[in-house]
Amino acid sequence: MVRAYSMDLRERVLGAVIDEGMSARGAAVRFGISGSSAIKWVKPHRQTGSGALAQIGGHKPRLLTGELRGWLLDRTKTDFILRRLVAELAERRVKVDYVQVWRFAHAEGLNFKKSVLPAE
């Protein structure tokens, strides 16, 4: 997983560029980071005056809530196939991916297992 560089390193790179008049790429070589990282740190510092970290990642809200959640819970009382649920949602003009429907089913504790005996 990606991890942000420390604030100490950012401050040293910004200090070399701003206080010492070094280029961003020169400071990057000096501190052993990529030139693009140094440039990405210097540009916002010149615009805002802050070298604070930008947000990494975020939260994507769930699409299958409210009325859709109720419809899906009613629909899954009988047998269901996730890909068929995706197709039915598309008919209802809801654009979702297979993974979103799987996550919904997993979060709600829904499952439908075929029986192992062909006679059943």
N, C-alpha and C positions, 0 to 999 in steps of 0.2 A: 504494500500500500504506500502511496506517496505521502511523504512527510515534509512539512515546511522547514526551511532553514531557520536557524535561531535568530532572534532579534539582534543578538550581539553581533553576529556575522553581517547582518544587513546594515547595522549602524557603522561597522568598520568599513564596509564597501562604500556606503554613502559618504562617510567621512573622507575617504581617499579621493572620491570623485569631486566632492564639493569643496572641502577644505584644502586639499593638496592640489587640486586642479588636474587630476589624473583623468584619463578617458575611462568610460565604463568598461570597455573591453580590457584595458590595461589593468584596472582594478580586479577584473574577473580573473585574469591570469595570475595576478599577485595572490589572490585569496583562494584559488583553485576551484572556481565555480564557472559555469558556462557564461559566455558573453551575453546571451539573450536574457539570462536571469538578472544580471547586473543592469542591463538596459531597462528591463521591466520594473526594477526597483527605483531607478533614478528618475524615470519619466514622471510617475505620480508624485514623487517627492518634490520635483520642480514645480508641478502644477498645484499641489495642495500643501506642501511643506511638511507632510507627514510620511514616515516610512513604515506605517503600521501594516500588519499582515492583512491580506485580502481573505475573504471567506473561501474555504475549501469545501466543496461538496454542498449539500443542502437537503431539503426535505421536499419530496414530490408528493402532493396530496393525492389521496385515493380518488379514483373516478367513480367507483362502484359504491356509491352511498345514496342515502335517501330513498327515492322511489325505486331506483335501480336495484338497490340492496333488497328491498321488499320483493320485487319481481323475481330476482334471482333466488331468493330463499324459497319462494313458492314454487318456482320452476324446478328446483333441485330436490323437491320432496319425492319425486319419482326418479327413475334412472336418468343419468345425464352423462354426456361426454363433453369435456371441456372445449374441444374444437367446435362442436355443434353449438355450445353456448356462445362462443365468439361469433359464429355465423348468425345466430338469432339476435344477438345484440346489434350486429351490423344492419340487420333488417329493421331494427328499431332506431337506426341512425345514430348508434353509439359506437364510436371508433375505439376499440380496445385491442390489446394484444393478448395472445394466448397466456403469456406470463402473468398479466394483470388478473386474468380470470383464475389462473391457478393460485395466485397469492390470495385472492378473495376466498376461494374454496378452502385453502389451507387455514387462513385466519378464522374462518367460521367453523372449522372442524368438519367440513363436508367431505364425504367420500362415497364412492359407489364402486364396489368391487364385484367383478363377475364371479359367478360360482365356478368352482373347479371341476364340477361334474357336468358332463355334456347332457345328461339326462334331465337335469333340473331346469 
